[in-house]
Amino acid sequence: MNSKIIDELNTLLKGEYMGIDSYEKFIQKVQNKHVKHELQNIQKDHKNHAIKIAERIQDLGGEPVNGVGFIGKIAEVASNIKNINKKSDIEILKQAYDGEDFGIRMATEVVKGDLDGNSAVLVKEMLNEDRNHLDTLNNLIREVGNVQ
């Protein structure tokens, strides 16, 4: 039973690593200091999520993955190709929003009914934080859009 839960949590952990890597790229590209700071805060949340998921996997007797894996690397390469041109802050924010939204949808699918109670509570808390990230990103998009 634990192996299925551990597999699901490792899938989520890979997603968190992808999010951390994506935000690193966004933070490096964005020009607005306020936007940069907010993206750093979101990235910190994803780092904390990764730590909590890894600890839960260990508590269940599993071994947490330590990166995005092969499929994740392919996705990163594709994303890097897509991002080769310099983008404006608003484009970066929209890309961050889309990535966050996609991550929430994928995480919701991955964990449908496959987790134990403690893991489900943990993931639900993280998904709520991620939904708050969508609100933050939406607000930033409006702010930056009004400035430009």
N, C-alpha and C positions, 0 to 999 in steps of 0.2 A: 504494500500500500504506500509506504513512504517513498518508494522509488518514483512512482507517478507524480507525487507531490513535488519531490525534488526536481524532477525533469521540468515540471511546469514553472517552478520557481527559478530554475536556471534559465529558462526561456525568457522570463521577465527580467532576470539579471542582465542577460545579453542586451535586451532592449534599453535598460538603464544605461549600460555602457555606450550604446549607440547615441542616446540622448546627451550624455556627458560630452562625447566627442563632437556632436553637432553643435552644442552650445559653445564649445571651445572655438570652433570655426566662426560662429556668429559673433562672439565676443571680440575676436581678432579683427573682424571686418567692419564692425559698426563704428560710426564716428561720434555719435551723440553720447556724452559721458553719462547722462541719466539712464539712457537706454542700456548702455554697457553695464552699469551697476545693476539694473533690474535683471538683465540676462545672467549676470554672475550669481544673483540670488537664486534664480531658477536652477542654474547649474548646481549650486550647493545643495538644493533640495534633491536633485537627481543623485548626487554623490551620497547623500544620507540614505536615500532609498536603496542604493546599491549595497551600502554597508548593512542595512537592516535585513535585506533579502539574503545576503551572504551569511549573516549570523543565523537566520532562520534555517537555512539549508544545513549549516553545521549542527544546529540543535537537533535536526532530524536525522543526523548521522551521514549526511551527504557531503560532497565536495563542490564548493561553488566554482563556476567557470571564472576564468580570469580575463576574459576579453569577449569581443563580439562574435568570435567564431568565423568560420569560412564564409557562410552566407552573409554575415554582417560585414565582412571585409568587401565582398562583392558590392553590397549596397553602398558602402562608403565610397568605393571607387566610382560607382555610377553617380553618386551625389557630388563628388569632387569634379567630375566632368561637367555636370550640370551647372556647377557653381564657378566655372572657370572665369567668367566675366565678373568684373567688379559690380556689385549691386549697391543700391541705395539702402539707407537704413530702413525705409518702409518695406522694401522688398525682402530684406533680411528678416524683419519682424513677421511678415506674412509667411515666409518660409518656416520660421520658428513655430508660428501658430499651426501651420499645416502639419508639421512634424509632431508637435505635441498632441494634436487632435488624432493623428494616425496612431501614435503610441497608446493613447487612451483606448481607442477602438480595438487595437490588437491585444492589449493587456486584458481588456474585458472579455474578449473571445477566448484567450488562453486559459483563463481561470474559471470559466463557467462550470461551477459545480465540482471541480476537481481538487479542491484544497480542503485541508482540515480547518477546523474553526479558528485556531490562532493565526494560521497563514492567511485565511480569508479576511480576518479583521485587519491584519497588517496591510494587505493589498488594497482593501477598501479605503483605508486611511490615505494611502499613497495616491490612489486614483482621485480622491477628493482634493488633495493638494495639486495634482496635475490639472484638474478642472479649474482650480483657482489660477493656475498659470495661464490658462486660456483667457480668463478675465483680465489678468495683468497684461498679456500680450495685446488683447483687443484694445485696452485703454491706451497702451503705448502707440498702437497703430493710429488711433484717433488723434493723440497728441502730436505725433510726428507729422501726420497728414495735415493738421491745422497749421503747422509751422512752415511746411514746404510751399 
